[in-house]
Amino acid sequence: MSELSVTTARVNDFEGFREAVHGSHVDVMQLERGKLRGSLTHVGIGDFSLSIGSFSAGIRTQRTSNEQKLIIGMLLGSSNRVTHWSYDMQPGDVLVIPPSIDHDGRFFGASSYAAIRLDLTDVASIFGGATDLADPATWSVKNHYTADPRIGAIAIYRLRKIASRLADSTGDFPDQSADFWRRSITDAMMATVLHSLPSDTARLHTSATALVRNVEHYIDTAGTRPVHISEICTEFAVSRRSLHRAFDEVLGMGPVTFLRHKRLCNIHSILRERDPTQTTVAKVAIEHGFIELGRFAYYYHTLFGEHPSKTLGARRTTRSLAVA
């Protein structure tokens, strides 16, 4: 199991951003007048890390070629122009900084960003369902992916929400959910990249029925641990488009919807058995990969016709009535 750690700190000068991504060899220089203030949040899951930062004045960043990690960054917002190498960046755009490659960036005003840092040898396991992304050669050259405005906005929202939710829940965070959240973070970061990939017209290697059956068996074997769609793509070496076609053909719904229903059913069964004085709906929800409690409650009520708090108290109420 991977261990989760989350730290958030206020930054009151440009020196505070010199370790904008933990472990990186990054130099930062302030170029815009005024007091620089900002914040840094670091999410660590084993050797994987996500950094989200924001700052109030223009800066220049430079990374030395001594850095041996792959960094994938996303611009979350900016008040002025942002450039990395010769690329002009817009919110939602993704930048690939390969290991051992010098990098320079220029933020002409207040900005915010997100960056994940990982070993090049890990991309095969993280992106196993997408052939191009699973090839380390894809990440060995610097690159810039332009975001679709709608997809970029959704990715930005999700990254901010995940970091905020994890920061609020680290005390009770279960190790068994760590891989799910790592994949959720990567998924949000990759939305722009995946949108840029060519259409998948290859035929399924396995029939749709067999693939869905194998996926269901895999999920059942995982028990109550939340399973992310990228984990399934990696396990069965199938692209998301192919997986979606198979589920839509067999079950009439996409794999994301199916996985959500599966997690909701697991939560329902757990809430029925738990003592409401010993647990909370929020704790069980995040254990099963739900970030937003309001949306979780909506999904739950839509599927089961009752609020999760009612399910949690139902068994105790039944026992009390039986005793009476």
C-alpha positions in Angstrom: 0.0 0.0 0.0 1.2 3.6 -0.7 1.2 6.1 2.1 -0.4 9.5 1.6 1.0 12.8 2.8 -0.4 16.3 2.2 1.2 19.5 3.2 0.0 23.1 2.6 2.1 26.2 3.3 1.9 29.9 2.7 4.7 31.5 0.8 5.8 35.1 1.4 8.7 35.4 -1.0 10.1 34.0 -4.3 12.6 31.8 -2.3 9.7 29.8 -1.0 9.0 28.5 -4.6 12.5 27.2 -5.1 11.2 23.8 -4.3 8.0 24.2 -6.1 8.0 20.5 -6.9 9.6 18.5 -4.1 13.0 17.2 -5.0 13.4 19.2 -8.2 16.4 21.3 -9.0 14.4 24.5 -9.8 15.7 28.1 -9.5 13.1 30.9 -9.1 13.7 34.7 -9.7 11.1 37.4 -9.1 10.7 39.8 -12.1 7.6 41.8 -11.3 7.5 44.5 -8.7 5.5 44.0 -5.5 5.4 41.7 -2.5 5.2 38.1 -3.7 2.7 36.0 -1.8 1.3 32.6 -2.6 0.7 29.0 -1.4 2.0 25.6 -2.1 0.2 22.2 -1.6 2.1 19.0 -2.0 0.4 15.6 -2.2 2.7 12.6 -1.9 1.6 9.0 -2.6 4.6 6.8 -2.4 7.1 8.0 -5.0 4.4 9.9 -6.8 3.8 13.6 -6.1 1.4 16.4 -7.0 2.3 20.0 -6.4 -0.3 22.9 -6.7 1.0 26.4 -6.3 -0.1 30.0 -6.8 1.8 33.3 -6.6 0.9 36.9 -6.9 3.8 38.4 -9.0 5.6 37.6 -12.2 8.6 35.1 -11.9 11.1 33.2 -14.0 11.7 29.5 -13.4 14.6 27.4 -14.5 15.2 23.7 -14.0 18.6 22.1 -14.5 19.3 19.0 -16.5 20.4 17.2 -13.3 16.7 16.4 -12.6 16.0 12.7 -13.2 12.3 12.8 -12.8 9.6 13.3 -15.5 7.5 16.4 -14.7 4.1 16.9 -16.3 2.7 20.3 -15.6 -0.7 22.1 -16.2 -1.3 25.8 -16.1 -4.4 26.4 -13.8 -4.8 30.1 -14.2 -2.9 33.3 -15.1 -3.5 37.0 -15.1 -1.0 37.6 -17.9 1.1 35.8 -20.5 2.8 32.6 -19.6 5.6 30.9 -21.6 7.6 27.7 -21.2 10.4 27.3 -23.7 8.9 28.8 -26.8 5.3 27.6 -25.9 2.6 30.1 -25.0 0.5 28.5 -22.3 -3.3 28.9 -21.7 -5.2 27.5 -18.7 -5.6 23.7 -19.0 -2.5 23.3 -21.3 -0.1 20.5 -20.4 3.6 20.7 -20.5 6.0 17.7 -20.6 9.4 18.2 -19.1 11.5 15.0 -19.6 14.3 13.8 -17.3 17.7 15.5 -17.9 16.2 18.3 -19.9 16.8 22.0 -19.1 13.7 24.0 -18.8 12.8 27.7 -18.4 9.5 29.4 -17.9 8.3 32.9 -17.6 5.1 34.0 -15.7 4.3 37.6 -16.5 1.8 38.0 -13.7 -0.1 36.2 -10.9 -0.5 32.5 -11.9 -1.3 29.1 -10.5 -0.1 25.7 -11.7 -0.2 21.9 -11.0 2.6 19.4 -11.6 3.1 15.7 -11.1 6.5 14.2 -10.7 7.3 10.5 -11.4 9.9 8.1 -12.7 10.0 7.5 -16.5 10.0 3.7 -15.7 6.5 4.1 -14.1 4.7 5.3 -17.2 4.0 1.8 -18.4 2.1 0.9 -15.3 0.3 4.2 -15.0 -0.7 4.5 -18.7 -0.9 0.8 -19.6 -4.3 1.2 -21.4 -3.1 3.8 -23.8 -0.4 2.4 -26.1 1.3 5.8 -26.9 1.3 7.0 -23.4 2.6 3.7 -22.0 5.7 4.1 -24.2 8.6 5.9 -22.2 9.7 7.3 -25.6 6.5 9.5 -25.6 7.7 11.2 -22.5 11.4 11.5 -23.4 10.9 14.6 -25.5 9.6 18.0 -24.4 6.1 18.7 -25.5 3.1 21.0 -25.2 -0.5 19.9 -25.4 -3.1 22.6 -26.1 -6.3 22.2 -24.0 -9.8 22.2 -25.3 -11.4 25.0 -23.2 -14.2 22.8 -21.8 -12.0 19.8 -21.0 -9.3 22.0 -19.5 -11.8 23.8 -17.2 -13.1 20.4 -15.9 -9.5 19.1 -15.3 -8.5 22.3 -13.5 -11.6 22.0 -11.2 -11.0 18.4 -10.5 -7.3 18.9 -9.6 -8.1 21.7 -7.2 -11.0 19.7 -5.7 -8.9 16.5 -5.2 -6.1 18.4 -3.5 -8.5 20.3 -1.2 -10.4 17.1 -0.3 -7.3 15.1 0.5 -5.8 17.9 2.6 -9.0 17.9 4.7 -9.0 14.1 5.1 -5.4 13.0 5.7 -6.0 11.9 9.3 -8.5 9.2 8.3 -7.1 8.4 4.8 -7.0 4.7 4.2 -4.0 3.2 2.5 -6.1 1.1 0.3 -7.5 4.2 -1.5 -4.1 5.7 -2.2 -3.7 4.2 -5.6 -7.2 5.2 -6.6 -6.4 8.9 -5.8 -3.0 8.7 -7.6 -4.8 7.5 -10.7 -7.5 10.2 -10.3 -4.9 12.9 -10.1 -3.1 11.5 -13.2 -6.4 11.2 -15.0 -7.2 14.8 -14.5 -3.7 15.9 -15.7 -4.0 13.6 -18.7 -7.4 14.9 -19.9 -5.8 17.4 -22.3 -3.3 14.9 -23.6 -5.9 12.1 -24.2 -8.1 14.6 -26.1 -5.1 15.2 -28.4 -4.5 11.5 -29.2 -5.8 10.1 -32.6 -9.1 8.2 -32.6 -8.8 4.5 -31.7 -10.2 2.5 -34.5 -8.6 -0.8 -33.6 -10.9 -3.8 -32.9 -11.1 -5.3 -29.5 -8.7 -8.1 -28.9 -11.4 -9.8 -26.8 -15.1 -9.9 -27.4 -17.1 -7.3 -25.6 -18.9 -9.8 -23.4 -15.7 -11.5 -22.3 -14.0 -8.2 -21.6 -16.8 -6.9 -19.4 -17.0 -10.3 -17.6 -13.2 -10.2 -16.9 -13.4 -6.6 -15.7 -16.3 -7.4 -13.3 -14.3 -10.4 -11.9 -11.3 -8.1 -11.4 -13.4 -5.5 -9.5 -14.9 -8.2 -7.4 -11.5 -9.6 -6.5 -10.5 -6.1 -5.4 -13.1 -6.2 -2.7 -14.1 -2.8 -1.3 -11.0 -1.1 -2.6 -11.9 1.6 -5.2 -10.8 0.7 -8.7 -10.0 3.5 -11.1 -10.7 3.1 -14.8 -7.0 3.6 -15.7 -6.2 0.6 -13.5 -8.5 -1.5 -15.6 -7.1 -0.3 -18.9 -3.6 -1.1 -17.6 -4.6 -4.6 -16.4 -6.3 -5.6 -19.6 -4.1 -3.6 -22.0 -7.1 -1.9 -23.6 -7.8 1.7 -24.5 -10.5 3.7 -22.8 -12.4 4.0 -26.1 -12.4 0.2 -26.6 -13.4 -0.3 -22.9 -16.3 2.2 -23.3 -17.6 0.5 -26.4 -17.6 -2.9 -24.7 -19.5 -1.7 -21.6 -22.0 0.3 -23.7 -22.7 -2.7 -25.9 -23.1 -5.2 -23.0 -24.5 -3.1 -20.1 -25.8 0.0 -21.8 -23.6 2.3 -19.8 -20.0 3.4 -19.8 -17.3 1.9 -17.5 -17.1 5.1 -15.4 -20.8 5.0 -14.6 -20.6 1.2 -13.9 -17.6 1.7 -11.5 -19.4 4.5 -9.7 -22.5 2.3 -9.3 -20.3 -0.4 -8.0 -18.7 1.9 -5.4 -22.1 3.2 -4.4 -23.3 -0.4 -3.8 -20.3 -1.1 -1.7 -20.9 2.0 0.4 -24.6 1.1 0.8 -23.7 -2.3 2.2 -21.1 -0.8 4.5 -23.4 1.9 5.8 -26.1 -0.8 6.6 -23.6 -2.6 8.9 -21.7 0.3 10.5 -22.6 1.8 13.8 -23.4 5.6 13.3 -21.6 6.4 16.5 -18.3 4.8 15.2 -18.2 6.2 11.6 -19.5 9.0 9.3 -20.8 9.1 5.8 -18.0 11.4 4.8 -15.3 9.0 6.0 -16.8 6.0 4.1 -17.4 8.1 1.0 -13.7 9.2 0.6 -12.5 5.7 1.4 -14.4 4.8 -1.8 -13.1 7.6 -4.0 -15.7 10.3 -3.8 -14.3 13.8 -3.7 -17.5 16.0 -3.4 -19.9 14.9 -0.7 -22.7 16.9 -2.2 -22.4 15.1 -5.6 -21.9 11.8 -3.8 -25.1 12.3 -1.9 -26.9 13.1 -5.1 -25.6 10.0 -6.8 -26.5 7.9 -3.8 -30.0 9.2 -3.5 -30.6 8.9 -7.2 -29.6 5.2 -7.2 -31.1 4.1 -3.9 -33.9 6.5 -3.3 -32.7 7.5 0.2 -30.0 9.6 1.7 -26.8 7.9 2.9 -27.4 9.2 6.5 -30.6 7.3 6.5 -28.9 4.0 5.4 -26.3 4.5 8.1 -28.9 4.8 10.9 -31.3 2.2 9.5 -29.9 -1.0 11.1 -29.5 0.6 14.5 -33.1 1.8 14.3 -34.3 -1.6 13.4 -32.4 -3.2 16.3 -33.9 -0.7 18.7 -37.4 -1.4 17.5 -36.8 -5.2 17.9 -35.6 -4.7 21.4 -38.6 -2.6 22.3 
